[in-house]
């Protein structure tokens, strides 16, 4: 299911990452904050530098002194992967997106992280279960191969669905061709609770500025299987993606080696 070149990269990165992050399990993208565990530990006196969001105001009001809640630290990092299944991702683009999502899922479960896969198009499709083992990853991706694409890309519904499942800090990957992404950001306010990374699956027809008449014979930046829009939104969408994801945006050419193109997301940086 995973291509041979990505299998080789997976083995190398797994070994390197385990060596580098042996003391703290976390996502490979630079994290600005460590996630907190779900299990409550105790209430203790507030110390300078503690997160004020976790102040226990009930105890504080009774004692007259600041108290904060403490939680057991998470031993794994939550990873959320958004996989675009809309009709604009077809052929080699669709296969590249699938390979990227599978590769990232396998990498993270191998180093001890948990993965939530959200496949989306006109609507989100997810089992809402965290993936923790290779067998679970292969099972869910086998189901993905049987899912049908949708006419449009609904970023908002996918985001809201994932946020309801996990409204805390996480590392998230968006794998898409980001069709109409500029319009989505313009019409929606997206809070940066998660560390966001974008994996742009490119199409050669989107990059080239064809004359208007040519668009009646080709499918350029389209979502619905019909005559495409006279407007190519590629430049606007690319600018929006660069602004939103910053240095955590990689652009994938489906016709080139995927292993070389995904490497910029793997940074040897740690908190502090």
DALINNOR-V984297 format. One line per field, one symbol per residue. ss: DSSP state (a for helix, b for strand, c for the rest). burial: + if it has 16 or more other C-alpha atoms within 10 Angstrom, else -. A space follows every 10 residues. Layout:
# DALINNOR-V984297
ss=???
burial=???
This chain:
# DALINNOR-V984297
ss=cccaaaaaaa aaaaaaaaaa cccccccccc cccccbbbbb bbbbbccccc caaabcaaaa aaacccbbbb bbbccccbbb bbbbcbcccc caaaaaaaaa aaaaaaaaaa cccbbbbbbb cccbbccccc bccaaaaaaa aaaacccccb ccccaaaaaa aaaaaccccc bbbbbbcccc aaaaaaaccc ccccbbbbbb bbcaaaaccc caaaaacccc cccccccccc cccaaaaaaa aaaaaaaabb bbbccccaaa aaaaaccccc cc
burial=-----+--++ ---+--+--- +---++++++ +---++---- ----++---- ----++--+- -----+++++ ---+-+++++ +++++++++- --++-+++++ ++++++++++ ++++++++++ ++++++---+ +++---++-+ +--+----++ ++++++-+-- ++------++ ++++++++++ ++-++----- ---+++++++ +++--+---- ----+---++ +++----++- -+++--++-+ +--++--+++ -+++---++- -+--+----- --
